[in-house]
Every structure is written in C-alpha cells, then in structure tokens.
Amino acid sequence: MRIVDATVDLVELPAQPVFRWRDGLPGSEPPVTGGILRLRTDEGLVGEAHTRRGVIVADLVNRVIRGEIVGADPLAREFLWRRMWELDRREEFPIYALGLVDIALWDIAGKAAGLPVHRLAGGFRESIPAYASTVTYGSVQEYLDVVDQCLAHGYQAVKVHAWGDVRRDSELVTRLRAHVGDDLPLMYDGSAAFDLAGAIQLGHALSDAGFLWYEEPMREFNVTAHRWLADNVGVSLLVGETADGAHMNTADFISSGCATSVRTSPHLKGGITGALRIAHLAEAYLMNAEVHGSGLLQRQLCMAVPNTTYYESQIIGNPIIPDPHVDADGMVRAPSAPGVGYDARPAPDEFGDTALSRA
C-alpha cells in the first residue's frame, strides 16, 4: 500500500460560543477557515486529520509535506513521524501542525485493520471518568453555581480556569473547596498566567485546599523555574502542556524533579505517536500522563493509555452546555468505528487543535 496524494480541503467553521480562559487571554474565536488533511492510498483508504488552521496547513502540505510522503508506505508511521521532525528542523512547523500527518496515518491503519485507534494502540479500557474543565467566569459565586451544575450532570471531578490573579484565584480555590467538601477531586489550570513568585503564592493556597493538581502555572520555556516552584509548594504540578519537543522536552521536566505528572496530547505533541511516547516515558517513572483537551482524538487516546486518570470535558456557558459524550454517571465510552472515527460531516468541535483544546 502506498500514499498517492495528500490534500487539504478548506472548511468554513462558525464562530465559537463566547468564552475566555483568563484575564488577558481570549478563548473563543470568530469564524475561521479550518482544514481536513486527507492522505489517499492506492488501495482506496483515506486517512484524515482536522485543523482549525486550514490555510496555514494547506500551505505547508503544498510546499513541503506532499512531496515527502507521496509514494511512502502509510503503515510506516515511525519512519514518517521522524520525517516530519526532520522537515520541522527547516520549516519550524506550528505545534498544532506537526502531528497532523501522523494522525491521518493512524486513521489509515485503523481502517486497514478494521479497528478503532485505541485498540490498534493496544487498548487498555472501554470507559473513563470525565472531569468538567471550566472556562473563566465572572465571580466566585458564578463558579460555585457552575460547579453545582457540573455535579448534577454526573461529573466526578472539576478543573477551573480562573482569572490569573493571585488574590482572586486564592479566594476562589478556598471557597470552592469549602463549597464541595473534602472528597471531590479539584484541579486548577493557570493558563501560564504567573511569574515564579505569583505561582508559588497561589501554589500554597492550592495545597491548603487539597487540589489534585496545579496545571501550567507559568510559561513552559524554563524548566528550572518549574523545579524551584515544585520545591516551594505542596500541590502536585502537571507540566509540559504547550512546550515544543514532545517526549524530548517532557524528559527534561521529569528529570528536573518538578513533574508529578505530565501532559500528553495528540494535537500538541506530534500526533498520536508523540502522545504515546510521552505516556510510556511517564509510566517508566511511575507518573501519570494526563490527556489534554476534549474531542474524538482525546477519547481514543484516553482508552489506549493506562496511566491517565480522566477525560477532559470542556464546559462553557451558564447554564452549562452539556457534553453529549459524558453519560449520567460522568463516564466517557470508547469510540468503536475503525480508525479515528471521524464522521462524514465532522462537527466543528472536532477541529480541536487550538482554542477549546489549547488551554
């Protein structure tokens, strides 16, 4: 079997519902031109990968990628994964573009085998609990109201994206813990809002409130700063979300001693192959690799990776917009269609490499 063509079909995506991640960091996007990367084979199989950055990805495919992969064996995922990294050395691909070919190759492999990607990757589970991952709301009281709605929908844990203000966020986490009691797992995502001093100050509040993890408190350019943070707070750090370098960068976070668990992602870590590399690396150190973001690819990955604990279910709006993939018991079930499982007419939220899946 050989790849005979690689194209990007542009798709007009509607504006997202209005939300934000924190003060100073917009969340929702206006209408954008997305894209569907399609790799076609001489046996009639077509592999897909979806992006919200269709124009950029189409340019990369037309200028750089097509000539490298046409004629290649689509089942040679390791070889082609490494080729994308070689091309990245010259082109410096955007982080969301680096793994798109790999995702499409996994889609082909699953269709060829008649298996969903999570089974092809080894298969570990058929369901996983979801946590509600909020956007940023206007007041402590609104957060408490939203969390009550999440619990009524069956969620078994809650993560908050707050304002990125040490004083306000410290008050929020303290009042939220008092509101839900001691037993509900709570997480906090800083969306890289803080410098080291602010991150340490908020970390004390999170530790006192018994939060399960402290995610992306600072920009991830400096591993040493994260080690100093870990040395000064009691709450567990979840790191390595947006840093370039996939498993190579994650290895530095782990070896520095700052990571209690790490992020892995099909969109930000070089596709499914890169995401699995990170999961296996973390497992060697008895760490979890928590899958980042919401969507079909994340559901596939959650079912394949043994050392992940939750599916991240994005919550927006008030009243909240229910996630149709989370059942009344707060569980998400494994996809069953061969390959990735994209529908013939994919929903806008499956173009998830930025915005909703980025925070």
C-alpha positions in Angstrom: 0.0 0.0 0.0 1.3 3.5 -0.9 0.2 7.1 -0.4 -0.8 8.5 -3.8 -1.9 12.0 -2.7 -2.1 14.5 0.1 -4.6 17.4 0.1 -6.1 19.9 2.5 -9.8 20.7 1.9 -10.7 24.0 3.4 -13.8 24.2 5.6 -15.5 27.3 6.9 -16.1 26.9 10.7 -18.6 29.1 12.6 -17.8 31.3 15.5 -17.4 29.6 18.8 -19.6 30.5 21.8 -18.1 33.4 23.6 -15.7 32.5 26.4 -12.3 33.3 27.8 -9.5 31.4 29.5 -8.3 34.0 32.0 -7.9 37.8 32.2 -5.8 38.9 29.2 -6.2 35.6 27.3 -9.1 35.3 24.8 -10.7 31.9 24.4 -13.3 31.8 21.7 -12.6 32.5 18.1 -14.6 34.2 15.3 -15.4 32.2 12.1 -12.2 30.6 10.8 -11.1 28.6 7.8 -10.4 25.1 9.0 -9.0 22.3 7.0 -9.2 18.5 6.6 -5.9 16.8 5.7 -6.6 13.8 3.6 -4.0 11.2 2.7 -5.2 8.9 -0.1 -3.8 5.4 -0.8 -3.6 3.2 -3.8 -5.9 0.7 -2.1 -8.7 3.3 -1.7 -8.2 4.0 2.0 -8.3 7.7 3.1 -6.8 9.0 6.3 -7.9 12.3 7.8 -6.7 14.8 10.3 -8.6 18.1 11.2 -7.2 21.5 12.0 -8.6 25.0 12.7 -5.7 26.5 10.8 -6.6 25.3 7.3 -4.9 28.0 5.2 -1.6 27.6 7.1 -1.7 23.8 7.0 -2.6 23.8 3.3 0.4 25.9 2.5 2.7 23.5 4.4 1.3 20.5 2.7 1.5 22.1 -0.8 5.1 23.4 -0.3 6.8 20.9 2.0 4.9 17.8 3.0 3.2 16.3 -0.1 6.5 15.7 -1.9 7.9 13.9 1.1 5.0 11.5 1.7 3.6 10.6 -1.7 4.9 7.2 -2.6 5.5 6.2 1.0 4.0 3.2 2.9 1.3 4.7 5.1 1.8 1.9 7.7 5.4 3.1 8.2 4.3 5.5 10.9 7.6 5.6 12.8 9.5 6.4 9.6 7.1 9.2 8.6 6.9 10.6 12.1 10.7 11.0 12.1 10.5 12.6 8.6 8.1 15.3 9.9 10.6 16.1 12.6 13.3 16.4 10.0 11.2 18.8 8.0 10.4 20.7 11.1 14.1 21.5 11.5 13.9 23.5 8.3 10.4 24.8 8.4 9.7 25.1 12.2 6.1 23.8 11.9 3.5 25.3 14.2 3.0 23.0 17.2 -0.6 22.1 16.0 0.6 21.1 12.5 3.5 18.8 13.5 1.3 15.8 14.2 -1.4 16.0 11.5 0.2 13.6 9.1 0.7 11.1 12.0 -3.0 11.4 12.9 -4.0 10.7 9.3 -1.7 7.7 9.2 -3.2 6.2 12.3 -6.6 6.7 10.7 -5.5 4.7 7.7 -4.0 2.0 9.8 -7.2 1.6 11.9 -9.3 1.4 8.8 -7.0 -1.1 7.2 -7.2 -3.3 10.4 -10.9 -2.6 11.0 -10.1 -1.4 14.5 -10.5 2.0 16.3 -7.3 3.7 17.0 -7.4 2.9 20.8 -7.5 -0.8 20.0 -4.8 -0.5 17.4 -2.6 1.2 20.0 -3.0 -1.7 22.4 -6.3 -1.0 24.2 -6.5 -0.5 27.9 -10.0 0.4 28.8 -13.5 0.9 27.4 -14.6 3.8 29.6 -13.0 6.5 31.7 -14.4 9.1 34.1 -14.6 12.7 32.9 -13.8 15.9 34.7 -15.5 19.1 34.0 -13.0 21.7 32.7 -14.5 25.1 33.1 -13.8 28.3 31.1 -13.3 31.6 33.0 -16.4 33.0 34.7 -17.1 36.4 36.3 -17.3 35.8 40.0 -16.7 33.2 42.7 -20.5 32.8 43.1 -20.8 32.0 39.4 -18.1 29.4 39.6 -19.9 27.8 42.5 -23.2 27.7 40.5 -21.4 26.2 37.5 -19.7 23.5 39.6 -23.1 22.6 41.1 -24.4 22.2 37.6 -21.4 20.0 36.6 -22.0 17.7 39.6 -25.7 17.5 38.8 -24.6 16.2 35.3 -22.6 13.4 36.9 -19.1 14.8 36.7 -16.7 13.1 39.2 -14.1 15.9 39.3 -13.8 19.6 38.3 -11.0 21.7 37.0 -11.2 25.5 37.0 -9.6 28.0 34.6 -9.7 31.1 36.8 -8.6 34.8 36.4 -4.8 34.6 36.6 -4.8 36.9 39.7 -3.2 35.5 42.8 -5.5 37.1 45.3 -8.8 36.4 43.5 -7.8 32.9 42.5 -6.7 32.1 46.0 -10.1 33.1 47.3 -11.8 31.1 44.6 -10.0 27.8 45.4 -10.5 28.2 49.1 -14.3 28.9 48.7 -14.7 26.2 46.1 -13.2 23.5 48.4 -15.4 24.7 51.3 -18.4 24.5 48.9 -17.9 21.0 47.6 -16.4 19.3 50.7 -13.2 17.3 51.0 -13.9 14.4 48.8 -14.4 15.9 45.3 -11.2 16.0 43.2 -10.5 19.6 42.2 -7.8 20.8 39.8 -6.6 24.3 38.8 -5.2 25.5 35.4 -3.3 28.7 35.4 -3.1 29.0 31.6 0.5 30.3 32.2 -0.6 33.4 34.0 2.1 33.8 36.6 5.7 34.6 37.2 7.5 32.4 39.7 6.6 34.5 42.8 2.9 34.5 42.0 2.9 30.8 41.1 4.4 30.0 44.5 1.9 32.2 46.4 -1.0 30.6 44.6 0.5 27.1 45.0 0.3 27.5 48.8 -3.5 28.2 48.5 -4.0 25.2 46.2 -2.0 23.0 48.6 -4.0 24.2 51.6 -7.3 23.5 49.7 -6.2 19.9 48.8 -6.2 20.4 45.0 -5.3 17.3 43.0 -3.0 19.2 40.5 -1.7 22.6 39.6 -1.5 22.8 35.8 0.5 25.2 33.6 1.1 27.9 36.2 3.9 29.6 34.1 5.1 29.6 30.5 7.0 26.4 29.9 10.1 27.9 28.5 12.2 27.4 31.7 12.3 24.0 33.3 14.5 25.3 36.2 11.7 27.8 37.3 9.3 24.9 37.5 11.7 22.9 39.7 12.0 25.9 42.0 8.2 26.1 42.1 8.0 22.4 42.9 10.5 22.9 45.7 8.3 25.6 47.3 4.7 24.2 47.1 3.0 21.1 48.3 0.5 20.7 45.4 1.4 18.4 42.6 2.5 20.0 39.3 1.1 18.9 36.0 3.5 20.2 33.4 4.6 20.0 29.8 1.4 21.1 28.1 2.5 23.5 25.4 6.2 23.2 25.3 7.7 22.1 22.0 9.7 18.9 21.7 7.2 16.2 22.6 8.8 13.5 24.7 12.2 15.1 24.5 11.1 18.2 26.3 8.9 16.2 28.7 12.0 14.2 29.6 13.7 17.4 30.9 10.6 18.3 33.0 10.7 14.8 34.5 14.5 14.6 35.1 14.5 18.1 36.8 12.3 16.7 39.5 9.5 19.2 39.1 6.9 17.0 37.5 4.4 14.9 39.5 2.5 14.2 36.3 2.8 15.4 32.7 0.5 16.4 29.9 0.2 14.4 26.7 -1.8 15.5 23.6 -2.4 14.3 20.0 -2.6 17.9 18.9 0.4 19.5 20.7 2.9 16.6 20.9 3.4 15.3 17.4 0.2 13.3 16.8 -0.8 10.0 18.4 2.7 8.6 18.1 4.2 11.5 20.0 1.4 11.4 22.6 2.1 7.7 23.2 5.8 8.3 23.5 5.1 10.7 26.4 2.7 8.3 28.1 5.2 5.5 28.0 8.0 7.8 29.2 6.0 8.9 32.1 5.0 5.4 33.0 8.6 4.4 33.3 8.8 7.0 36.2 5.6 5.8 37.8 3.9 9.0 36.7 0.6 9.7 35.0 0.4 11.3 31.6 -2.9 13.2 31.6 -4.5 13.6 28.2 -5.0 17.2 27.3 -8.2 18.6 25.7 -11.6 17.4 24.5 -12.5 15.6 21.3 -12.5 12.4 19.4 -8.7 12.0 19.3 -8.5 12.6 23.1 -11.2 9.9 23.7 -9.2 7.5 21.6 -6.0 8.3 23.5 -7.7 8.0 26.9 -8.7 4.5 26.1 -5.2 3.4 25.0 -3.1 5.0 27.7 -3.1 3.1 31.0 -1.5 5.9 33.1 -4.1 8.5 32.6 -7.0 9.1 35.0 -9.6 11.3 33.4 -11.0 12.6 30.1 -11.1 16.4 30.0 -14.6 17.6 29.1 -14.7 21.3 28.3 -17.6 23.2 29.9 -18.7 26.6 28.6 -21.8 28.7 29.2 -24.0 29.3 32.2 -26.3 27.4 32.1 -23.6 25.0 31.0 -23.8 23.3 27.6 -23.8 19.5 28.3 -21.1 17.4 26.7 -23.0 14.7 24.8 -20.1 12.2 25.3 -20.4 12.2 29.1 -23.1 10.0 30.5 -25.2 10.5 33.7 -22.5 8.7 35.7 -19.8 11.0 34.5 -18.2 8.4 32.2 -17.0 8.6 28.6 -17.2 5.4 26.4 -14.7 4.2 23.9 -15.2 5.1 20.2 -16.0 2.0 18.1 -15.6 3.0 14.4 -12.5 1.9 12.6 -9.6 4.4 12.5 -10.0 7.7 14.3 -13.8 7.6 13.6 -14.4 11.0 12.0 -18.0 11.3 10.7 -18.6 12.1 7.0 -19.6 15.6 8.1 -17.5 16.3 11.2 -18.8 18.7 13.9 -16.9 22.0 14.5 -15.6 20.8 17.9 -13.6 18.0 16.2 -11.4 20.7 14.7 -9.8 20.9 18.1 -6.1 21.7 17.7 -6.5 25.3 19.1 -9.0 27.3 21.1 -11.1 24.8 23.1 -8.4 22.2 23.3 -5.5 24.7 23.7 -6.0 25.9 27.3 
